[in-house]
Amino acid sequence: MRLLFLAVLRRHTGNAVTAERVRDHLEAAGHVCLLKDAFDLESSSEVAHLIRAENLEAALALHLYRGGRLLQGHGIPFGIIFGGTDLNEDVKQREKNEVMGRVLGEARFAVAFTESMKETAQTQWDHDLRAQTSGMTRIASNSSNHQSTEWQGELFNNIKYPQPHARDKIYIQSQGVMTVPNAAFNWNTFLHRSGINQSADNLHIFLLVCGLRQVKDPLYLVDAFSEWHREEPNVYMVIVGPEVDPVFTREVKAKVKRTAGVRLLGEMPQGDLHAALRNCFAVVNSSMSEGMSAAILEAMDLEVPVLARNIPGNAAVVKHEVTGLLFSDPQDFVQLAKRLVREPALEKELVANGREYVRRYHSWQAERDTYQNLVRTLEGSTGE
């Protein structure tokens, strides 16, 4: 099939990385996948013209509102991948909520990264979908993905299979993980670029990876971390990520410039970022909202401990004191970080459990199989 795939493609952001990975999965199955930035298409009429000009037969969107709203009413079947902010933030705005409900009603399928994301969608729109989901074609299930552990039981399944109504459309597929650190990456050069001129052997570098926008809340821990740095000058936090929101970026730069122990670097190529993750002491996530953090999963895959803010998206993949550490506020973060520094046995246990978790439940191959199977439901007929 010739597929249109709409996503928000800011470089080196979670959605862009996910979109590129899913596109690769679909192209590996022989489909032609035209990946377009949803922000480059201003209206439904532009999408209609693109569909005609490229002879597109079906579509996929990552983010129910930003991408999905542009796919309605074009006469081609489509599927949706929830992004995170669509379910965590956009649902709070009535107009966007109503638009997303209509998009989900028209979609052949939807993919959620976690059980909590699926439950949120069902809570919002199950009533509206009851009359819309009957008679849909279903894909065959891959029984090898039915796994659970005492860590979080059913929550950690790669994919679950739907029940009637909204469940008929919503599938759970955790994000697949594949890390490829750049072998030529130089950690000492990275530290020098960060303005850290101490011996790497004596440092504890906490890496916070995010695009500079308010929902990622990169300044949440800055004051508390700086106070800790004054007590222990060998601990540093380095914030790494693209400048997504220009106004907020200026605020972050100004704050970091006057704050001891905190540094800011711009976006990095993925291979260099993976190498930096592998060399740091721990990876930090302080977001107010997450779908499923790629940086957390990549850190686990690279055998680096994770400290994450206790929000639903993070708690879906980080079980406290098992696969990582969850903090509730900046002071809690500092206490947990200090504990991690002084307890090598805890670090070793978290790293081992995290690595086993991503190997078992975030298989790149399982993700590929799921998307290739789901896209088959778009074949054979057009939308209404």
C-alpha positions in Angstrom: 0.0 0.0 0.0 0.9 3.6 -0.4 0.5 5.1 3.1 0.5 8.7 4.4 2.0 9.0 7.9 1.4 12.2 9.8 3.5 13.1 12.9 5.2 16.0 14.6 8.7 15.7 13.3 10.8 18.0 15.5 14.3 16.6 15.2 15.5 14.2 17.9 12.2 14.4 19.9 10.4 11.3 21.1 7.6 11.6 18.5 10.0 12.0 15.6 12.1 9.0 16.7 9.0 6.9 17.1 7.6 7.9 13.8 10.8 7.1 12.0 11.0 3.7 13.7 7.3 2.9 12.8 7.9 4.0 9.2 10.9 1.6 8.9 8.6 -1.2 10.2 6.0 -0.5 7.5 8.5 -0.1 4.7 10.1 -3.4 5.7 6.7 -5.0 4.9 6.8 -3.6 1.4 4.6 -0.5 1.9 5.4 2.9 0.6 5.2 5.2 3.6 5.2 9.0 3.0 6.1 10.6 6.4 5.0 14.2 6.7 5.2 16.7 9.5 1.7 17.6 10.6 2.7 21.1 11.3 3.6 21.6 7.7 0.0 20.9 6.6 -2.3 23.7 7.6 -5.6 22.4 6.5 -7.6 19.3 5.6 -7.7 20.5 2.0 -3.9 20.3 1.8 -4.1 16.7 3.0 -6.8 15.9 0.4 -4.6 17.4 -2.4 -1.6 15.3 -1.1 -3.6 12.1 -1.1 -4.7 12.7 -4.6 -1.3 13.8 -5.9 0.5 10.8 -4.3 -2.2 8.3 -5.0 -2.3 7.3 -1.3 -4.5 4.4 -0.2 -4.4 4.6 3.6 -3.0 6.7 6.4 -1.5 6.6 9.9 -1.1 9.5 12.4 1.0 9.8 15.6 -1.0 12.0 18.0 -4.7 11.9 18.0 -5.2 15.7 17.7 -2.2 17.1 15.8 -2.1 14.4 13.2 -5.4 12.6 13.5 -7.7 15.6 12.9 -6.2 16.1 9.4 -7.1 12.6 8.3 -10.9 12.8 8.7 -13.3 12.7 5.8 -10.9 11.8 3.0 -12.3 8.4 2.1 -9.2 6.4 3.0 -8.9 4.2 6.0 -6.5 5.2 8.8 -5.1 4.2 12.1 -3.9 6.3 15.1 -1.0 6.1 17.5 -1.6 8.1 20.8 1.2 10.4 21.4 1.0 11.4 25.1 0.0 15.0 25.2 -3.2 14.2 23.3 -4.4 12.1 26.2 -2.7 13.9 29.0 -3.2 17.6 28.0 -5.4 18.1 25.0 -8.3 16.1 26.5 -8.8 18.9 29.0 -9.8 21.4 26.2 -13.4 20.8 25.2 -13.0 21.6 21.5 -10.0 19.4 21.1 -11.6 16.6 23.1 -14.6 16.6 20.8 -12.4 16.6 17.7 -10.3 13.7 19.0 -13.5 11.7 19.8 -14.6 12.0 16.2 -11.2 11.1 14.9 -11.1 7.9 17.1 -14.5 7.0 15.9 -13.4 7.1 12.3 -10.1 5.3 12.8 -9.8 1.6 12.1 -7.5 1.1 15.0 -5.6 3.0 17.7 -2.3 2.1 19.5 -1.6 3.1 23.1 1.9 2.6 24.6 0.5 1.7 28.1 -2.5 0.3 29.9 -3.1 3.7 31.5 -3.2 5.5 28.1 -5.7 3.0 26.9 -7.8 3.5 30.1 -7.7 7.2 29.6 -9.0 7.0 26.0 -11.7 4.6 27.1 -12.8 6.9 29.9 -13.0 9.8 27.5 -14.6 8.3 24.5 -16.0 4.8 25.1 -19.6 6.0 25.2 -19.2 7.7 21.8 -17.6 4.7 20.2 -20.1 2.1 21.3 -22.2 2.4 18.1 -19.2 2.9 15.8 -17.0 -0.2 16.4 -19.2 -3.1 15.5 -18.3 -5.1 12.4 -14.6 -4.0 12.3 -12.1 -6.4 10.9 -9.7 -7.7 13.5 -6.1 -8.8 13.2 -4.7 -12.1 14.4 -3.1 -11.9 17.8 0.6 -12.8 18.4 0.3 -15.0 21.5 4.0 -14.7 22.3 3.3 -11.1 23.5 1.0 -12.3 26.3 3.4 -12.1 29.2 3.3 -10.7 32.7 5.5 -10.5 35.8 4.9 -9.8 39.4 6.6 -6.4 38.8 3.4 -4.8 37.3 1.5 -7.7 36.0 -0.7 -7.1 33.0 0.6 -3.5 32.8 3.8 -4.6 31.2 2.3 -6.6 28.4 3.7 -5.7 24.9 0.2 -5.9 23.4 -3.2 -6.8 24.7 -6.3 -7.7 22.7 -9.5 -5.7 22.7 -12.9 -6.3 24.2 -16.1 -4.8 22.8 -16.7 -1.1 22.2 -13.6 1.2 22.5 -11.5 -1.8 23.3 -12.2 -3.1 19.8 -10.1 -0.3 18.4 -7.4 0.3 21.1 -4.4 -2.0 21.2 -1.5 -1.8 23.6 2.0 -1.9 22.1 4.9 -0.7 24.1 7.6 1.2 22.3 10.4 -0.9 20.9 13.9 0.0 21.9 17.1 -0.2 19.9 20.2 1.7 20.9 23.3 2.3 18.8 25.9 4.4 20.6 28.5 6.1 18.4 31.8 4.3 19.0 33.7 7.4 18.2 32.0 9.5 20.9 34.4 11.1 23.4 33.0 11.6 26.9 35.7 14.0 27.9 34.9 16.2 24.9 31.2 16.1 26.0 32.2 17.3 29.5 34.3 20.1 28.1 31.5 21.2 25.9 29.3 21.2 29.0 31.7 23.5 30.8 32.7 20.7 33.3 36.4 20.7 33.7 36.9 18.1 36.4 38.3 14.6 36.0 35.6 12.2 34.7 36.6 9.6 37.2 35.4 11.7 40.1 32.1 12.9 38.6 28.5 11.9 38.9 26.7 13.3 35.8 22.9 13.2 35.8 21.6 13.6 32.2 18.1 15.1 31.6 17.1 14.5 28.0 14.2 16.5 26.6 13.0 19.1 24.1 12.9 22.6 25.7 9.2 23.1 26.2 7.1 23.6 29.3 5.5 20.2 29.4 9.0 18.6 29.9 9.6 20.9 32.9 13.4 20.9 32.7 13.7 23.5 35.4 11.8 21.5 37.9 14.9 20.1 39.7 17.3 22.9 39.0 17.3 24.8 42.3 17.3 21.6 44.5 20.1 20.1 42.4 22.2 23.3 42.6 21.9 23.2 46.4 23.2 19.6 46.4 26.0 20.6 44.0 27.2 23.2 46.5 27.5 20.5 49.1 29.1 18.0 46.7 30.8 19.8 43.8 31.3 16.5 41.8 27.6 16.1 41.0 26.3 17.9 37.9 23.0 17.9 35.9 23.3 18.3 32.2 20.1 19.1 30.2 20.3 17.9 26.6 17.7 18.6 23.9 16.5 20.7 21.0 15.1 24.2 21.4 11.5 23.5 20.7 9.8 26.6 22.3 11.9 29.7 21.6 10.4 31.8 24.4 10.7 29.0 27.0 14.2 28.2 25.7 15.3 31.7 26.6 13.9 31.2 30.1 15.8 27.9 30.5 19.1 29.4 29.2 18.8 32.4 31.6 18.1 30.2 34.6 20.8 27.6 33.9 23.4 30.4 33.3 23.0 31.7 36.8 22.7 28.3 38.5 25.7 26.3 39.8 26.0 22.6 39.0 23.6 22.7 36.0 24.6 22.8 32.4 22.6 23.0 29.1 23.5 21.5 25.7 21.6 21.6 22.4 20.4 18.6 20.5 22.7 15.7 19.6 22.7 13.1 16.9 21.0 9.9 18.2 24.2 7.9 18.2 26.1 10.5 20.2 23.1 10.8 22.6 23.1 7.1 23.2 26.8 7.2 23.9 26.4 10.0 26.3 23.6 8.1 28.1 25.9 5.1 28.4 28.6 7.2 30.0 26.5 9.2 32.5 25.8 8.2 36.1 22.0 8.3 35.8 19.2 9.5 33.5 16.6 11.9 34.8 13.0 12.6 33.6 11.2 15.5 35.2 8.3 15.8 32.7 4.8 16.9 33.7 3.4 14.6 31.0 4.7 11.6 29.1 3.3 9.0 26.8 6.3 6.7 27.0 9.7 8.2 27.4 12.2 6.9 24.9 15.1 8.3 27.0 14.1 6.2 29.9 13.8 3.0 27.9 17.1 3.7 26.1 18.8 4.3 29.4 17.6 0.9 30.7 18.8 -0.7 27.5 22.2 0.9 28.0 22.3 -0.3 31.6 22.1 3.1 33.2 19.9 3.8 36.3 16.8 6.0 35.9 15.3 8.6 38.2 11.8 9.7 36.9 9.1 12.0 38.1 6.2 10.0 39.4 3.6 10.6 36.7 1.4 7.9 35.0 3.5 7.7 31.8 6.7 7.2 33.8 5.2 4.9 36.4 4.0 2.6 33.6 7.6 1.7 32.8 9.5 2.5 36.0 8.7 0.4 39.1 10.1 2.1 42.1 13.2 0.5 43.5 12.9 -2.3 40.9 13.5 -0.9 37.5 14.3 2.6 38.6 13.5 5.3 41.1 10.4 7.5 41.1 10.4 10.9 42.8 7.5 13.0 43.9 9.2 16.4 44.3 12.7 18.0 44.0 13.7 17.3 47.5 12.6 13.6 47.1 14.7 13.5 43.9 17.9 14.7 45.8 17.4 12.2 48.5 17.0 9.3 46.0 19.9 10.6 43.9 22.2 10.7 47.0 21.1 7.2 47.9 21.9 6.0 44.4 25.4 7.5 44.7 26.2 5.9 48.0 24.6 2.5 47.4 26.4 0.7 44.5 24.4 -2.4 45.2 21.1 -0.5 44.5 22.5 0.8 41.3 23.5 -2.7 40.2 20.1 -4.1 41.0 18.2 -1.3 39.2 20.4 -1.6 36.1 20.0 -5.4 35.9 16.2 -5.2 36.3 15.8 -2.4 33.9 17.8 -4.2 31.2 15.8 -7.3 31.7 12.6 -5.3 31.5 13.3 -3.7 28.2 14.6 -7.0 26.7 11.4 -8.7 27.6 8.7 -6.1 27.1 10.1 -3.5 24.6 11.2 -5.8 21.9 11.9 -4.0 18.6 10.8 -7.1 16.7 7.5 -7.4 18.6 6.8 -3.8 17.8 7.5 -4.4 14.1 5.2 -7.4 14.0 2.4 -5.5 15.7 2.4 -2.5 13.3 2.7 -4.7 10.3 -0.3 -6.7 11.4 -2.4 -3.7 12.3 -1.7 -1.9 9.0 -3.2 -5.0 7.2 -6.6 -3.9 8.6 -6.4 -0.9 6.3 -6.2 -2.9 3.2 -9.0 -3.8 0.8 -11.6 -1.0 1.2 -11.8 2.7 1.6 -13.4 4.7 4.5 -16.9 6.0 4.4 
